[in-house]
């Protein structure tokens, strides 16, 4: 490297430092805090100098030996290796993962906390798989997916608390309601171009939430719905002391009463629901409608000229995605036994979108890895909640910049014209 | 009638704020064809910078007009840095990527900015004492006194001045010409010796500065801000941009005014709880029935 280059990169780094100072100076450096009446400023210059220093150093290193390039090749090599391995051994991996998931509740180290986290991860996997039909296969960016989750949860809660029907009747009904909302929204808006569609779905998600907050008579407003019936094991409730003349799960099977029974049952329930979603997606990809989705994602104009009706095709994807969202929603409602509009904010949609995008749009394995990574690992650092969202957003930007197809890129066409050439 | 006039005044004030943010959306859309989802959060950062500067200058006891001018300039400067950096980091590497990539990146950036401000400034709402108080009263003899506060006059006048400067910048200067050229054909513009990257950066700088002015007005008008204000304001301003015809600058201002008016009238006559629903419904209806908006050009997709 010549001297001129070094001087150049030093100048460049100092410029970065000035910009970083302008960025962090006011927002980080001058923290506003209320004391009594009015706001006061607490300076935090130490952090600012550390941040600015890091920016200068980082920029200088990038310039000096173009660190970004080597790191990037390492990263892309690693991920392409990973995606080829997962592709080749897809069957083995899937079977191993499912086996692990099945025995997980009985592993010696599994306790209540692990089970709760696992149920949460599985819920997000299911949501991710559901959204993957819309985003990954049909290529429609849906930023309001949580609306269908909410519709599912609320319709389950309302039906179950009003009519007292069992989980197994309410679950399909909730899915139907959610799919109905999907069609209701999708029918007018699916003619819109991709980026407009994203914003409109976001608006729809917010409308649903605002309606849930304000429609007191039905949804009980911000207080939410309490006392949602818990699911039963084919008619056997998980109660410590069942009513007179009624069997409970532990009495029927002659087991010691434990709250874990219900948790384990919920775990298997969501596992089965998620696997159904996955199975359905894998199958439908091979059907004409699934192929039409993928074709639409790649080139809408070509599809139109081949006689595929884009609106109807997208509508099916939207409705099916919404239905799985609704299933996940009713599971959420029965698990929590309490729901309120708080659980269905935009950030929830953003997390699901992040899972699909980071995993690689269209990749089922990617969704699993992204859910385990994003939900599981960040769950351990729960105290750093806000930093976790910064990391989410940052990861979305980085993935788009360096690997726009996701960690496990899987946009291979499911069918090729001249057979599968390697 | 008096109530109607009062709502009209409030609506125009609110509309000015939305209009200033909408310009940022419409300019970026015009030049690189993406929805800058993080623009609402740039506005929020502008509001925070303005709030911090107001507190600092409030302690020095300088005269009010001087404070307003200084805060305006400071907010514009620092917020422009954010707009510039966001473009460089998150959007510039994505030119030529698939269509949804910049939108997803912008979504990520928006999440980052929101949570960054939440971490740096705390999650609680930040109240500020009103700086400009008092106003003119009309129809004093009737039941309902219409008040036009000095603050509302200040906001509307400032918006008009900025719009004047901005229109001059776009229509009469070399910079504006380069920008309009980039909107039409980026490759051709580059071939004619115009630095396209620089022009795009300047677009982001101008958009962010105008958003920061809107942020400052928001702080003064509502007197309370938090890290989440950018989300709603951003969506509404985007609706304004679409309503006016995305890509059209006078359209953004017009759309802003309309959204401001729709929101205040809805809140005044229909229901306060559902005022945000009004904005979202307008967005959906407009996109379905007139996707080109009032002053926009139809978007023809070529094979």
Interface residues (C-beta under 8 A of the other chain):
Chain A: X19 X22 X23 X25 X26 X27 X28 X30 X31 X32 X33 X34 X38 X39 X40 X41 X139 X141 X143 X188 X189 X191 X192 X193 X194 X195 X196 X198 X199 X200 X202 X203 X204 X206 X207 X210 X211 X213 X214 X301 X346 X347 X350 X353 X354 X357 X386 X387 X389 X390 X392 X393 X394 X395 X396 X397 X400 X401 X404
Chain B: X34 X35 X45 X48 X49 X51 X52 X53 X55 X56 X77 X78 X81 X82 X84 X85 X89 X90 X93 X94 X97 X98 X99 X100 X101 X102 X103 X104 X105 X107 X108 X109 X110 X111 X112 X113 X114 X115 X116 X117 X118 X119 X120 X121 X122 X123 X124 X126 X127 X128 X129 X231 X235 X238 X242 X273 X274 X276 X277 X280 X281 X283 X284 X287 X288 X291 X299 X301 X303
